[in-house]
Amino acid sequence: MSDIFSLISANYKAVGATLPSKTPYVAVDPKAYTGKWEGVYADKSKFSFQISQVSGFRAQVKYSDAQGTKFQQVLIKDNSFKIGNSKFTLQKPGHAQVKTVVVNASTGASTLNTTQATLD
């Protein structure tokens, strides 16, 4: 029973240490996000984001990679949004940073892939 409480305590301390962003959601420039973004991960696998219907701080996103395709409405905050296991961060017009967590199915180990995407 004490193991459960120590686990809960450790997790509570870890989660409590992360501070959420206190910036409000604000409207973004649709032209900065709209279009097809493409890139390649270090393992040579390709991915793409198709961003459309940007209105205020909301957008429709289609994310495709070797694992499949995801469709989602996202909220853009601090120049970034998340879809599935990926985070898209606009750095400057036409250039974005993409971070994707990849989980190894056989070992359960996770890896963070970080790369760049460019607007076509």
Number of C-alpha atoms within 10 A of each C-alpha: 5 7 8 9 10 11 10 12 11 12 12 11 10 10 9 10 9 8 7 7 8 6 8 8 14 14 13 17 12 17 11 15 24 19 17 17 20 19 19 16 17 9 7 8 11 13 19 18 25 17 20 18 14 22 13 14 17 20 19 16 23 16 20 16 15 8 8 8 13 13 14 14 17 17 19 22 18 13 18 16 19 19 18 12 11 17 15 19 20 20 12 10 11 16 17 22 17 21 18 19 14 14 13 10 8 6 7 9 9 12 11 12 14 15 14 18 22 16 18 8
